[in-house]
Amino acid sequence: MQHQYVDLLIDALLDEGFSLEEARKLIKLQEEYEEKKASEITYRHLFVRWLVEQGRLSDW
């Protein structure tokens, strides 16, 4: 994430009553979730491509 965006997120979380450490942990958790979600999409695309190549799925 961009530094300026992270600073805004931290400010918003501090305003909601989170400590600085809690805010940083939440942001890290969000980043890890987004990375995992992106890799899952990639794996799905690879699986669908394999299904098409094997003739088990068509794009008619």
N, C-alpha and C positions, 0 to 999 in steps of 0.2 A: 504494500500500500504506500501511497505517497505520504511523505512526512507531514505535510500540511493537513491532509485528510485525517491522519491518525491524531494529530493535535486537536482537531475539531471533535473527533469521537471522544477523546479523553475528556475534553472540556464538558461535553454533553453528559458523559457518565458521571463526572464529578458533580455536576449540577443536580443529578438524580440521587446523589448520596453515596455513590461508590467511592472507595478509597482509590488512590493512584495505582496501587498494586492490583486491586481487583479490576480496575479499568484496563490495565495492560494485559491481564490474564484473559479477560473477555475478548479483547481485540485479537490476541494470539489464537484463541479458540475459534473465532470467526474466520481468521485467515486459514487455519488448518482445515476447517470445514469446507471452505470454498475450494481449496486445493484438492481435497478428497472428492468433492462433487465433480470437479473438472476431470479428474482422472477416471471416475466412474463413467462419465459420458464418453470419454475416449474408448474405454473398454467396451461399452455398448456398441459404438460405431464399428469397432473391429469385429465384434461378434456378429453383427448384422452383415457386414461385408463377407465374413466367412460363410454365413448361411446362404447368401446369394451365390457365392462361388461354388458352393456344394450343391446348388440346385434345390435347396430346401426352402427357399424364399425367393419370390420373384417380385419385380417392381412393376409388372404388367403395364 
